[in-house]
């Protein structure tokens, strides 16, 4: 199967590439940061219809794993997802779409796959809109919702921020009352490939892909500092009630539809 992974320079795409089964021909798309050499990579702005159409004409994917996003730009979430779904429908390509736990508002956890979406942040609203768009355009779309994606090799963005802040002598603020179900990037990649191999009928619909533990941002941060050799570092115990913008208090994901493959392991 020829698989196109969008967001080719990102964390999830990198782990997908590492774990790619040998029977799949993997291509990457990227826009600003080139992915590692040695794999077919194609530059495209996914919110631009003509560039997405040219990308699909060149790659001719059987399936797309859409990981590309930006937490700060609506066009990189909503418009990009829309154009990828349009191209999938036009070219009869299957679609595995990555979404997030913050499509939920955080007041009614744990959340199951069928719960109504009620985001409280801009990013959550964009991802909820993207879910609705791809579902309307690709009837057999597979929508996966995950939580914080954690990696020590390479460091994910949040862990890098935490480590760099501590190394500069700062005391980063970590929320004691914001709860997520973080997942290791290696486990997420393995589960996504297992979903790809299910086939379109068994795969379609919504899947929750959380890690095995409900952790506060504070608990997670302390665990990651310990794992990177900074266990004695001081942090500030903060509260989301002091944050200037709304934050979802508890987006714990519950799994009713058990994904294939081995269960994810706790974050280190």
N, C-alpha and C positions, 0 to 999 in steps of 0.2 A: 504494500500500500504506500502511496506517495502522500506524506503528511507534511503540511505547512504549519509551522509554529510561529505565531506572530509574537512581537516583543522579543526578538531573538537575542538581544543583549541583556535581558532581564534575568533575575534570579531563578524564577520557575522554568523559563526556557532553557537556561543553562543546565539545570538538573534534569529536565526532560531529555536534553541531548545526551547527557552522560548515561542515562538509563535506557536509551532507545533500543528496542529489540532489533536484532539484525535483519529481520525480514522487512522492516519499514525503511523507505527512502525518505530521509528527513531534510526538509528545506526550512530556512529561517527567513523571516522578514525583519527589517530594522529601519530606523529613521535617523537617529542622531549619533548613536554609538555603535560602531561595527562589532558584530559578534566575533568569537574566536575563528581563526582561519581553519580551513580543512573541511568545511561543510558548506554546501550551497547556500548563499545568503543573498537576499534581494532587498534593495533599498526602496521603501515606499512610505508615503504619508497616508496612513490608513483612513484618515477622515476626508481624503480627496478622492472622489469617485473614479476619475480617470486613472489615477495611480493604482488603485485597488484592482480595477479591471485589467490593467496591463500586467500586474503581478499575477493574477489568476491565469491570464493568457499564457504567461511564460512558464509558470510552475505546473499548471493543470493538476491541482491537488485532488486526491480522493477524499481527504479529510483535513479539516483545519482545527488546530487547538489554539484558541484565541486567548493569549495571555497578556497582550499589550494593554497598557493603561497608563494613566497619570492621575495622581490624587488631586491635582490642582487645575486641570483643564478639562472642561466638559467635552470639548470636541474629541479629546483622546479617549473618552469613555463612551459617550453616547453616539457621536457621529462615526467614530471608528468602528464600533460594534455594528452600527446600522449598515455601513458600507460593506463590511466583511460578510454580514448575513445576506445582503442583496447579492453579492458575488457568489456566495455558496448556493443560493437558490438558483441563480442563473446558470451556474456551471455544474449543478447537481452534485455538489460536494457536501459531505457530512460535516457537522459542526459540534465541537466540544467547547463550550463557552465558560470561562472562569468568572465567577461572581464572588460575593463577599458576605460575611455575616452582618455587616453594617447596613444591609438593606432592611434590617430589623431595628426597631427603636430602642430596645434595651430594657423595656419595662415589663415584659411578659415572658422572660426566659424560663425554661429552655424552649428553643424554637424548633419545630419540625418542618419538614419539607413543604407542607401544604399551608403553613401559617401565612396570613396576609402580610404584605410588606408595608412597613411604616417607618421609613428612615427619618432621622433627625438631623443628619449632616448633608452638606451638598454632595459629597462623594457618594454617600449612601443613596441619595435621590438619583444621582446619575446612573449608578449601577442598577437600581431598580428599573429605571427607564430603559436601560440597555437590555435587561432581561425581557421586558415586555416586547421590545422591538424584535429581538432575535427569535422569540417564540412565535411571533406573528408571521415571520418571514420564512422560517425553516421548520416545518412541521415535526421533524424527528430530531430537533436540537436536543443536545445534552447540556443542561445547565448545572454547573457545580458551584456550590457555595462553600468557601473555606474561611479560615480565620487568619490570624497572624501567621505568616510563613517564616520559620526560623531556620537559619543556616549558620554554621560556624566555619564552613569552608566552601565558598567564600562567606564572609560575614554578610548577613542581610542588612538592609539599610538602617533599621531601627537599632540593631545590635551594634553596628558600626558607630552610630551616633552616640550610643551609651558608652562604649569603650573609649571613644575619642574624648568625650566630655570628662570622664574620670581621669584619663591620662593627662588632660590639661589642668588637673587639680580642681575641677568643678564638682559640685554636688548636684547631679541631675534630679529633677523631680519626677517621681513615679507614682501613679495613682493607686491608692489602696482600695478604691471602690469602683474600678472599671474592670470587668471580668470578660475574658475571652477564652477560646479553646484553641491555643496555638498548635501548629503542626510543623513537624520537621519537613524541610523542602524535599529531602530524599524520599520521605514517605508519600508526600503529595504527588511527586513525579511518578512513583511506582503505581499508585492508585489510578492516576490519569491514564497511564499506558494500559492498565488492566481494563479500564472502561473502554478505551479505544478498541481493544480486542474483543469486547462483548458483541460488537455488531450493532447496526443502527436500531433495530427493533428493541432489543434488550436494553440498550443504552439510553434511549430517549427519555426525556423528562428531567426532573430535578433530583439532584443528589446532594446530601450534606457530607462534606469531607473535613471534619474537625480532627484535632488531636484528641488524645484520650483523657486530658485533664482540664478542668476549669481552673484557671489561674488569674489572679489579679495582675495588673501591669507591674505592681510592686513585687509580687512573688516571682513573676517571670524575669524581671530585670535582675533581681538578686541571684537567681539561678544562673542566668547568662554571665553575670560578672564572675561568679564562682567558676564557671566552665572556661572562662578566658583568663584565669589566673589573677583575678582582681576581687577576690571574695571579701577582702577587708575594706573595700571602698565604701565611703559614706554616700548615702542618697537621702533625699528629702521625701518624706511620706506626704504626698499630696492628695487632694480630693477633686473630683470632677466638678464639684459644686463651686470651686474657685476658678474654674476655667472660663474664659470670656465667651466661648462659643459652646453650643450644645454638644454633648457627647453621649453616646449610648452606654448606659451603665452596665448592662449584662447581656451580651449577645451569644450566650452559650448555645451551641448547636447540638440538637439531639438527632440521632440517626435512627430512622425507622426503616429506611431502605438501605440495607447493608451493602456497601460496595464490594467488589471482588478484591481478591488479593489479601495478603497478611495485614493484620490490624496495625495502625501506626503506633510508634513507641513514644514515650514521654520525651519532652525536650530535655536536653542535657543540663 
